[in-house]
């Protein structure tokens, strides 16, 4: 059985985002009074009272810089929640944020979108296995349906 692992934002990128995000803005920490924000640093929802920040993040741009890909017009940035201070990262390897409809967007090694799929809650293992049956898929992004926000990426197992 193939295991797909959700990848949080890397610690080096988090350090940079806490200084200035991918849109060049300084981080503005806030106390999350209600909790429930999907944190991309540790792949869990925030608890009431935690210090978090909403920052602009360009996941494909950062991946492309590491791999030499050129995503061209597919390069985008969007809002993500992170802890305002360093955290321990994910606790375990379960796929997070799967209790709602999501999209799985496939990308080639060149950084081009190869397609996507709407995923029902409970169908994530099947959707990821299907995405990686195509040998041209290098990684997938899991995104929220409501706002299109990036949640995490999954690489080939």
C-alpha positions in Angstrom: 0.0 0.0 0.0 1.4 3.4 -1.0 1.3 6.1 1.7 0.9 9.7 0.7 2.3 12.3 3.1 1.1 15.8 3.5 4.0 18.3 3.5 3.7 21.4 5.7 5.5 24.6 4.8 9.2 23.9 5.3 10.9 25.4 8.4 13.2 27.6 6.3 10.2 29.1 4.4 8.3 29.6 7.6 11.2 31.6 9.0 11.2 33.8 5.9 7.4 34.2 6.0 7.6 35.3 9.6 9.9 38.1 8.5 8.3 39.1 5.2 5.8 37.0 3.3 5.9 36.2 -0.4 4.1 39.5 -1.2 6.8 41.4 0.7 4.6 42.3 3.6 5.7 42.0 7.2 3.9 39.5 9.4 1.2 40.8 11.7 0.6 38.4 14.6 -2.8 38.1 16.1 -4.3 36.2 19.0 -6.8 33.7 17.5 -9.8 34.2 19.9 -12.0 31.6 18.3 -9.6 28.9 17.0 -10.2 26.8 14.0 -7.8 28.4 11.5 -6.1 25.8 9.2 -2.4 26.2 10.1 0.0 25.2 7.3 3.0 25.0 9.6 1.8 22.1 11.6 -1.2 20.9 9.5 -3.9 21.3 12.3 -6.5 23.8 13.3 -5.5 26.5 15.7 -6.7 26.5 19.3 -8.4 29.5 20.9 -5.7 31.9 22.3 -2.9 30.8 19.9 -0.7 33.5 18.3 -1.1 33.1 14.5 -0.6 35.2 11.4 -2.2 35.3 7.9 0.6 35.6 5.4 0.9 35.4 1.6 2.5 32.2 0.4 3.6 31.1 -3.1 4.0 27.3 -2.9 4.6 26.6 -6.5 7.2 29.4 -6.8 9.1 28.0 -3.8 9.0 24.5 -5.2 10.1 25.7 -8.6 13.1 27.5 -7.1 14.2 24.3 -5.4 13.7 22.1 -8.5 14.6 24.5 -11.4 11.1 24.4 -12.8 9.5 27.4 -14.4 5.8 27.6 -13.5 5.3 30.7 -15.7 1.7 32.0 -15.4 0.8 29.2 -13.0 2.9 30.9 -10.3 0.5 32.3 -7.7 0.4 33.4 -4.1 -2.4 33.3 -1.6 -3.2 33.6 2.1 -2.3 30.9 4.6 -2.4 30.8 8.3 0.8 29.9 10.3 1.9 30.1 13.9 3.5 33.5 14.5 6.3 31.7 16.3 8.2 28.5 15.6 6.1 25.4 16.3 6.9 21.7 16.5 5.3 20.9 13.1 2.8 18.1 12.3 2.0 15.5 14.9 1.8 12.3 12.9 1.4 11.5 9.2 -2.4 11.4 8.7 -3.7 13.5 5.8 -5.1 16.6 7.4 -8.2 18.8 6.6 -10.0 15.9 4.8 -13.4 16.4 6.5 -14.7 18.7 3.7 -14.7 18.8 -0.1 -11.2 19.7 -1.4 -9.5 19.9 -4.8 -6.4 17.9 -5.8 -4.4 19.9 -8.4 -1.7 18.0 -10.3 1.5 19.6 -11.5 4.3 18.4 -13.9 8.0 18.6 -13.2 8.0 21.8 -15.3 5.5 23.4 -13.0 2.5 23.3 -15.3 -1.0 22.3 -14.1 -2.0 18.9 -15.5 -5.5 18.9 -14.1 -7.5 18.7 -11.0 -10.2 16.8 -9.2 -12.9 17.6 -6.7 -12.5 15.2 -3.8 -15.2 14.2 -1.4 -14.5 13.7 2.3 -13.1 10.2 2.7 -11.8 9.8 -0.9 -8.4 11.4 -0.5 -6.3 8.2 -0.6 -8.0 7.2 -3.8 -7.7 10.6 -5.4 -3.9 10.8 -4.6 -3.3 7.3 -5.8 -5.1 8.2 -9.0 -3.2 11.4 -9.4 0.2 9.7 -9.2 -0.7 6.9 -11.7 0.2 9.5 -14.3 4.0 9.4 -14.5 4.1 13.1 -15.5 2.7 14.2 -12.2 5.5 15.5 -9.9 3.4 16.8 -7.1 -0.1 17.7 -6.1 -1.6 20.6 -4.2 -4.6 20.0 -1.9 -6.7 23.1 -1.8 -9.9 24.3 -0.1 -12.9 24.5 -2.4 -14.5 27.6 -0.8 -11.6 30.0 -1.3 -9.2 27.9 -3.4 -6.6 28.3 -0.6 -3.5 26.1 -0.6 -3.6 23.6 2.3 -0.6 21.4 1.6 1.4 19.6 -1.0 2.0 15.9 -1.6 4.9 14.5 -3.5 5.2 11.2 -5.3 5.6 8.4 -2.7 
